[in-house]
Amino acid sequence: MQNTLKSICIVGGGTAGWMAATLLSTSLRGSNIKITVVESPDIETIGVGESTVPSIMDFIHACQIDLKEFIQATSASFKLGIRFDDWLKPEASYFHPFGKVGKDINGFDFYQAWLKSIADGNNTRWLDHSPSAIMAEHERFMLRPHQSQNWVLSSYAHALHLDAVQVARYLRALCQKRGVVRVEATVKKVNLDSKDFINSLDLDDNTQVSSDFFIDCTGFKGLLIDNALKVEFESWSHYLPCNRAATVQTAQVSKPVPYTIAKSLAAGWSWKIPLQHRTGNGYVFSSQFCSDDQALATLVSNVDGKILNEPRIIPFVTGKRKKVWHNNCLALGLAGGFLEPLESTAIHLVYKTLVHFIKHFPDGDFDTGNEQAFNAKIDTDYLEIRDFIILHYCTSGRDDTDFWQWCKNMPIPESLHEKIRQFRKRGQLEHTPGQFFTSDSWCSIFEGMNIRPQKYHPLINGFHRQDLANTLSENIKNIRTTVLQMPNHFDYIQSHCKAR
């Protein structure tokens, strides 16, 4: 007989905890595995991580959630990418769009064809070929049709800006309807057996919760994975020096735009996330170059609209657990690792970790090979995103403050060094299945930072110059024609999914 699990206990609510309960209650339906969430009434949800990437749509679909209902319940707006202000130099902006940029031509990456067109004297922007970028530029939006003959409509992608506290509240209500048990209590003690497996939790209401498997969603403190199981945390601070965030919410003073704004500042960068009912603002900075008081003053002086809450400081360390899954415990969200929110990947990593976990779902024998295979995949995911975030710092043209001087000479991982070297040669980027950031994403950052390859693929010279120019011109025209027929982003929200 197969020794199957009978119960899973998720410790901690918040976005990570309730995402885990929602996806697992959907995926494990019919398995008779009991899911319990132990949620402390004393611990406040951090409430950041409000900008997402397109995989949020996969999560919503996988959990069989009604998209309109979810958007209305979380005051969400749509997101087509990120606008980076002042990263290359003051007053210069570039855009990292979601979805595809251009159409591949004769089996070659579009970027290679575009490089040849530039060499031929064509002056189109890289972003002219991105449906998402042009939609953002004109503040247009509509949900992508399920099937479309128009390549423009099948090429863009979007994510959501959302209220993290409302997300947790919505998912909690949904899970309880689906039979997930919620225990409102604080964990006082974690009990281990002789093999260093967790067998029960002592709660502050004098009860005890036993389970076959535990998911640690207790944030940075890692109550299970760190305090009880002593799994080490590997810091990446030597690559990413920002270690604090000042945050504040403000009243909405203008129509929400369909993108996040990330603006470089003296000791880091700020975010602006427009929701339907308010704007989320933050300043991610390095304490080595800026004090908390300086950061709060800078943040408050740069926001628009009435301040809605007390500004606060959130300390963090960039890095991850050496093992995200250890014995019968999975560390999820901040308990497992943290990469600063420059590319809005926190919720994506929660979802991706859960997808890997479901694929490697354990039997009661807890095969170590299965655990190792899972951890190897998570390591790959974290390292890819880490390198992509470092790319923004190490290629910046800023050198006007001590922080940016440090970035100019910063150490970078060999994996990123090799990727930059390959790109500079002739714009080729290796992409393996499972990677989150596409070649288009990497090219968008390089292009935004004015980094161009020395040459393009030699076989591109086989393209007829005028035919290529005509093809690119026609594609740009198709993008603009299609986009300008779409409704305004704000009007679309008001008509289809206005917050309740």
C-alpha positions in Angstrom: 0.0 0.0 0.0 1.2 3.5 -0.8 1.8 5.6 2.3 0.0 8.8 1.4 -0.2 12.0 3.4 -3.4 12.6 5.3 -2.9 16.2 6.4 -1.0 19.5 5.7 -0.7 22.4 8.1 0.1 25.8 6.8 1.5 28.1 9.5 0.9 31.8 8.8 -1.8 33.4 6.7 -1.0 36.4 4.6 -0.6 36.3 0.8 1.7 33.2 0.8 -0.3 31.2 3.3 -3.6 31.7 1.6 -2.2 31.2 -1.9 -0.9 27.8 -0.7 -4.2 26.9 0.8 -6.1 28.0 -2.3 -3.9 26.1 -4.8 -3.6 23.0 -2.7 -7.3 22.8 -1.9 -7.9 22.9 -5.7 -5.1 20.5 -6.7 -5.8 18.0 -3.9 -9.6 18.0 -4.3 -10.8 14.4 -3.9 -7.6 13.2 -2.1 -9.1 13.5 1.4 -6.0 15.4 2.6 -7.0 17.8 5.3 -5.6 21.3 5.0 -5.3 23.5 8.1 -4.1 27.1 8.3 -2.9 28.3 11.7 -3.1 32.1 11.5 -2.1 34.4 14.3 -4.4 37.3 15.1 -1.4 39.2 16.5 0.8 39.3 13.4 0.0 42.0 10.8 0.4 41.2 7.1 3.3 43.1 5.6 1.0 44.1 2.8 3.6 44.8 0.1 4.3 42.7 -2.9 1.3 44.4 -4.6 2.7 44.4 -8.1 2.7 41.0 -9.9 3.9 39.4 -13.1 1.8 37.5 -15.7 2.0 34.2 -13.8 -0.7 35.6 -11.4 -3.1 34.9 -14.2 -2.0 31.3 -14.3 -2.5 31.1 -10.5 -6.1 32.5 -10.8 -6.9 30.1 -13.6 -5.4 27.1 -11.8 -7.4 27.9 -8.7 -10.6 28.2 -10.7 -11.1 31.7 -9.4 -13.5 34.1 -11.2 -11.2 36.8 -12.5 -13.8 39.6 -12.4 -14.7 38.8 -8.9 -11.0 38.7 -7.8 -10.2 42.0 -9.4 -13.3 43.7 -7.8 -12.4 42.2 -4.4 -8.7 43.2 -4.5 -9.1 46.7 -6.0 -6.8 45.6 -8.8 -5.7 47.4 -11.9 -4.0 45.9 -14.9 -0.2 45.9 -15.5 1.5 45.6 -18.8 5.1 46.1 -17.6 7.4 48.3 -15.6 8.6 51.8 -16.5 12.1 52.5 -15.3 12.8 56.2 -14.7 16.3 57.7 -14.3 18.2 54.3 -14.3 20.3 55.0 -17.3 20.6 58.8 -16.5 18.4 61.6 -15.1 15.3 62.2 -17.2 15.8 59.0 -19.2 13.1 56.3 -19.1 12.8 52.8 -20.5 10.1 50.2 -20.4 10.1 46.4 -19.7 7.0 45.1 -21.4 5.3 41.8 -20.8 4.6 39.4 -23.6 6.4 39.2 -26.9 8.3 41.9 -28.7 8.0 41.5 -32.5 7.4 38.4 -34.6 10.2 36.0 -35.2 11.2 36.0 -38.9 12.2 32.9 -40.8 13.1 31.1 -37.6 15.3 33.8 -36.2 14.7 35.8 -33.0 13.1 39.1 -33.9 15.8 40.9 -32.0 18.4 39.7 -34.6 16.2 40.9 -37.5 15.7 44.3 -35.7 19.4 44.7 -35.2 20.0 44.3 -38.9 17.2 46.8 -39.6 19.0 49.3 -37.3 22.3 48.6 -39.1 20.4 49.3 -42.4 19.4 52.7 -41.2 15.9 51.9 -39.9 15.3 54.0 -36.8 12.3 52.2 -35.2 12.5 51.8 -31.4 12.7 48.3 -29.9 9.5 49.1 -28.0 7.6 50.0 -31.2 7.4 46.3 -31.8 5.9 45.4 -28.4 2.1 45.4 -28.2 2.2 45.7 -24.4 4.6 48.7 -24.5 2.3 50.6 -27.0 -0.8 49.7 -24.9 1.0 51.1 -21.9 2.1 54.2 -23.8 -1.4 55.0 -24.8 -3.0 53.7 -21.5 -5.2 51.2 -23.4 -6.3 47.8 -22.2 -8.6 44.9 -22.8 -8.4 41.3 -21.7 -6.8 39.1 -24.4 -9.3 37.2 -26.5 -9.1 33.4 -26.1 -8.6 32.9 -29.8 -7.6 35.5 -32.2 -6.2 35.6 -35.8 -4.6 38.9 -35.1 -1.0 38.3 -33.9 -1.0 41.5 -31.9 -3.9 40.3 -29.7 -2.1 37.0 -29.1 1.3 38.6 -28.3 0.7 40.9 -25.3 0.5 39.7 -21.7 -0.5 41.4 -18.5 -0.4 41.1 -14.7 -2.2 42.9 -11.9 -1.6 45.6 -9.3 -3.5 44.5 -6.2 -4.1 45.1 -2.5 -2.2 42.3 -0.7 -4.3 42.5 2.4 -7.5 42.2 0.4 -6.0 39.3 -1.6 -5.4 37.4 1.7 -8.9 38.2 2.9 -10.5 37.1 -0.4 -8.5 33.8 -0.6 -9.2 33.0 3.1 -13.0 33.3 2.5 -12.7 31.2 -0.6 -10.6 28.5 1.2 -13.0 28.3 4.1 -15.9 27.7 1.7 -13.8 24.8 0.1 -13.3 23.1 3.5 -9.9 24.5 4.6 -9.8 24.7 8.4 -8.6 28.0 9.9 -7.3 28.0 13.4 -6.8 31.5 14.9 -3.9 31.1 17.3 -0.2 31.8 17.7 2.4 29.0 17.7 4.2 28.8 21.0 6.4 25.7 20.4 7.4 23.4 17.4 7.8 19.8 18.4 10.2 17.5 16.5 10.5 13.8 16.5 13.8 11.8 16.7 14.4 12.1 12.9 14.1 15.9 13.1 10.7 15.9 11.4 7.9 18.2 12.8 5.1 16.2 14.4 3.1 18.9 16.1 2.7 22.5 17.2 1.7 23.8 20.6 -0.6 26.8 20.3 -1.3 29.7 22.7 -4.9 28.5 23.2 -3.5 25.4 24.9 -4.3 23.1 22.0 -2.0 21.1 19.8 -2.0 20.7 16.0 -0.5 17.5 14.5 0.1 17.0 10.8 2.0 14.9 8.2 3.4 18.0 6.4 4.0 21.6 7.4 4.3 24.8 5.2 6.1 27.7 6.9 4.5 31.0 5.9 5.7 32.9 8.9 7.7 35.5 7.0 11.3 36.5 7.6 11.4 34.9 11.0 10.9 31.4 9.6 9.4 30.0 12.7 9.6 26.4 11.5 12.3 26.3 8.8 14.8 28.5 10.8 13.9 28.4 14.5 13.0 24.8 14.7 14.8 23.0 11.8 17.9 25.3 11.7 18.0 25.5 7.9 20.6 28.1 7.0 19.8 31.3 5.1 22.3 32.2 2.3 22.6 36.0 2.0 23.1 37.6 -1.4 23.8 41.1 0.1 27.2 41.2 -1.5 25.4 41.3 -4.9 22.3 43.3 -3.9 23.0 45.8 -1.1 19.5 47.2 -0.6 18.2 45.9 2.7 15.4 48.1 3.8 12.1 49.5 2.3 10.2 52.6 3.4 6.5 52.3 2.5 3.4 54.4 2.5 0.0 54.4 0.9 -1.6 57.5 -0.7 -4.9 58.5 -2.0 -5.4 58.1 -5.8 -5.1 61.5 -7.4 -5.3 60.5 -11.1 -6.5 57.6 -13.2 -4.4 54.5 -12.6 -1.9 53.7 -15.4 -1.4 50.1 -16.6 2.2 49.8 -15.4 4.4 50.0 -12.3 6.9 52.9 -12.1 10.4 52.1 -10.7 12.5 55.3 -10.3 16.1 55.3 -9.3 17.0 57.4 -6.3 20.2 58.4 -4.4 20.5 55.1 -2.4 18.2 52.7 -4.3 14.9 53.1 -6.1 11.2 53.9 -5.5 8.1 52.2 -6.6 4.7 53.5 -7.5 1.9 51.0 -7.8 -1.5 52.4 -8.9 -4.6 50.5 -7.6 -8.2 51.4 -8.2 -8.7 52.9 -4.7 -5.2 54.1 -3.8 -1.5 54.1 -4.7 1.2 52.0 -3.1 4.6 53.8 -2.7 8.0 52.6 -1.5 11.7 53.4 -1.3 14.0 50.3 -1.5 17.4 51.5 -0.1 20.7 50.4 1.4 21.3 51.3 5.0 25.0 51.6 4.2 24.2 54.7 2.1 21.0 56.1 3.7 19.4 56.3 7.1 15.8 55.4 7.9 15.0 59.0 8.6 16.5 60.1 5.2 14.6 57.4 3.4 11.2 58.2 5.0 11.8 61.9 4.3 12.7 61.2 0.6 9.7 58.9 0.2 7.1 61.3 1.7 8.4 64.3 -0.3 8.1 62.4 -3.5 4.5 61.0 -3.3 1.3 62.4 -4.7 -1.9 62.6 -2.9 -3.0 62.4 0.8 -1.0 60.0 2.9 -3.3 57.3 4.2 -1.2 55.4 6.8 1.8 55.8 9.0 5.0 55.4 6.8 7.1 52.5 8.0 10.4 50.7 7.5 10.6 47.1 6.5 14.1 45.5 7.0 15.0 42.5 4.8 17.9 40.4 3.7 18.2 39.3 0.1 18.9 35.6 -0.4 17.3 32.2 0.2 17.3 29.2 2.4 19.9 26.6 1.5 17.0 24.2 1.4 13.4 25.5 0.8 12.1 22.0 1.5 13.6 20.1 4.4 12.2 16.8 5.8 8.4 17.5 6.2 8.6 21.3 6.0 8.3 23.6 3.0 9.3 27.3 3.5 7.1 29.5 1.4 7.3 33.2 0.6 9.5 35.3 2.9 10.3 32.3 5.0 12.0 30.6 2.0 13.8 33.6 0.4 13.5 37.1 -0.6 14.5 39.0 -3.8 13.9 42.7 -3.7 10.7 43.7 -5.5 12.3 45.4 -8.5 10.7 43.0 -11.0 7.7 42.2 -8.8 8.6 38.5 -8.5 7.6 37.7 -4.9 4.1 36.3 -5.6 5.4 34.6 -8.7 8.0 32.7 -6.6 5.2 31.6 -4.2 3.2 30.3 -7.1 6.2 28.6 -8.8 7.3 27.0 -5.5 3.8 25.6 -5.0 3.7 24.3 -8.6 7.1 22.5 -8.1 5.8 21.1 -4.8 2.7 19.7 -6.3 4.8 18.0 -9.0 7.1 16.6 -6.4 4.3 15.9 -3.8 5.6 13.5 -1.2 4.5 10.1 0.0 4.7 9.4 3.7 8.2 7.8 3.1 9.6 11.3 2.2 12.1 10.1 -0.4 15.2 12.4 -0.1 15.8 12.2 -3.9 12.4 13.8 -4.5 13.2 16.5 -2.0 16.6 17.2 -3.6 15.1 17.4 -7.1 12.6 19.9 -5.9 15.2 22.1 -4.2 17.4 22.0 -7.3 14.5 23.5 -9.3 13.9 26.2 -6.8 17.6 27.1 -6.7 17.5 27.6 -10.5 14.4 29.8 -10.3 15.9 32.0 -7.6 19.3 32.3 -9.3 17.7 33.3 -12.6 15.7 36.1 -11.0 18.6 37.2 -8.8 20.8 37.7 -11.9 18.1 39.5 -13.7 17.7 42.0 -10.9 21.5 42.5 -10.5 21.5 43.4 -14.3 19.6 46.6 -13.6 22.2 47.8 -11.1 25.4 46.8 -12.8 24.5 48.3 -16.2 23.1 51.6 -14.8 24.8 54.7 -16.1 24.4 56.5 -12.8 27.5 57.4 -10.8 26.4 60.6 -9.0 26.1 59.1 -5.5 28.1 56.7 -3.3 25.5 54.0 -3.8 25.6 54.2 -7.6 29.4 54.4 -7.5 29.3 51.1 -5.6 27.0 49.7 -8.3 29.4 50.7 -11.0 32.1 48.5 -9.5 29.9 45.9 -7.9 30.7 42.2 -8.0 28.5 40.1 -10.3 28.0 36.4 -10.4 29.8 34.5 -13.1 26.5 33.3 -14.5 25.5 36.9 -15.2 28.9 37.9 -16.4 28.8 35.2 -19.0 25.3 36.2 -20.1 26.3 39.9 -20.6 29.5 38.8 -22.5 27.4 36.6 -24.9 24.9 39.4 -25.4 27.6 42.1 -26.1 29.1 39.8 -28.8 26.1 39.3 -31.0 22.9 39.6 -29.0 22.3 35.9 -28.4 20.8 34.7 -25.1 20.5 31.1 -24.1 16.9 30.4 -22.9 16.1 27.0 -21.3 12.6 25.7 -20.7 11.2 26.7 -17.3 13.0 30.1 -17.2 10.7 32.9 -16.3 12.4 35.9 -18.0 12.4 35.5 -21.8 15.0 36.7 -24.2 12.7 39.7 -24.9 12.9 40.7 -21.3 16.7 40.6 -21.2 16.8 42.5 -24.5 14.5 45.2 -23.1 16.8 45.9 -20.1 19.9 45.9 -22.3 18.3 48.2 -24.8 17.0 50.5 -22.0 20.6 50.7 -20.7 22.0 51.5 -24.2 23.8 48.2 -24.4 23.9 46.9 -28.0 25.7 43.8 -29.4 28.8 44.4 -31.5 27.1 42.4 -34.4 24.1 40.3 -35.3 23.8 36.7 -36.4 25.6 36.4 -39.8 22.8 34.6 -41.6 20.5 37.6 -41.0 22.4 39.2 -43.9 20.3 36.8 -46.2 17.3 39.0 -45.5 16.5 41.5 -48.2 16.9 45.0 -46.9 13.8 46.5 -48.2 11.6 43.5 -47.6 12.7 43.5 -43.9 12.0 47.2 -43.6 8.6 46.7 -45.1 7.8 43.8 -42.8 8.8 45.8 -39.7 6.9 48.9 -40.8 3.8 46.8 -41.5 4.0 45.2 -38.1 4.3 48.5 -36.3 1.3 49.8 -38.2 -0.7 46.6 -37.1 0.2 47.1 -33.5 -0.8 50.8 -33.4 -4.0 50.2 -35.3 -5.0 47.4 -33.0 -4.0 49.2 -29.8 -5.8 52.4 -30.7 -9.1 50.5 -31.1 -8.9 49.3 -27.5 -10.6 51.1 -24.7 -8.8 53.3 -22.2 -7.4 51.3 -19.2 -9.4 53.2 -16.6 -12.6 53.1 -18.7 -12.2 49.4 -19.2 -12.0 48.9 -15.4 -15.0 51.1 -14.7 -17.1 49.2 -17.3 -16.0 45.6 -16.5 -14.5 45.2 -13.0 -14.8 48.3 -10.8 -13.9 47.5 -7.2 -16.7 46.8 -4.9 
